[in-house]
């Protein structure tokens, strides 16, 4: 099942800051991820999972 698309900014296509619905952490498996300043950060282990360069 594909993951749900993240919200994107209408102006430049970058993800909007906020929760990432349907994403899981590549490091600890948690589902509590947040987009912050173009980085997808796990709230549990604080690892960066993606950045805008990966999109």
Secondary structure, DSSP 8 states (H G I E B T S, - for coil): -------B-TTTS-B-SEE-TT---TTT--S-EEEETTEEEETTT--EEEEGGG-
